[in-house]
Amino acid sequence: MHPTFAARRHAEAEAAYRAFVAGGFPVTLEGHAETLQCATPEDRANWLIFKGALDDALAAGANPDDPAPIPVRTTANTLHVVTYAQGLQLIADMRAWGFAAEANRWRLKDLIDAAKSNDDLRAIDLTEGWP
């Protein structure tokens, strides 16, 4: 097996992961199919801030069914008001999606590392396994 080909397949697997995440987290808000940005460190920080605001408000006695103080902005640049409970569920769903994407990234890298030949490397489908 050619080591350069294995290194290229690793780079391609990483690019496939980044492209998948860049496509956004698919979600339904107010009956509309939307996507939410989560590809950059800034995006992830914003979602942590959103979660922290929801957690803090609920810990202070906010009603879970009341509207969250910050609407959710989608990749289509639309705003959706969610309740505290809906916002936390959205974050939990996003986290599960992110974990599944990361697990697939690791799976692909492990397959590349386990490949015994260039044919084995070519047989790895980098489009499979994404949530």
C-alpha positions, 0 to 999 in steps of 0.5 A: 500500500502506498503511504501517500494514498493512505494520507490522501484518503485520511485528508478526504475523510476529514474533508467529507466530515467538514463538508457534512457539518458545514451543511448544517444541522437539519431541524424542523421549526414551526413546521418548516424544514430548516438547517442550523449552522454549527460548522465554525467555532463561533457557531458552536460557541453561540449554541453553548451560549444559547444553551447556557441562557436556557439552563440559567433561566430554568434554574431561576424558575422560568416556565419551560413552556415560555418563549426563550429570550433569544430566537433561533436563526437558521441558515436561511436567515429566518428567525423562529421562537422556541420555548425553553424546553424546545430550545434544550431539546434542539440542543440535545438533538444537535449534540446527538447529531454531532456525536454521530457525525464524529463517530462516522469520522472516526469509523472512516479513519479506522477503516483507512488505518486498517486497509491492507492495500490501495484497493482496500483504500479505494473501497472505502465509501466516504459518503456512507454513514453520515447521520 
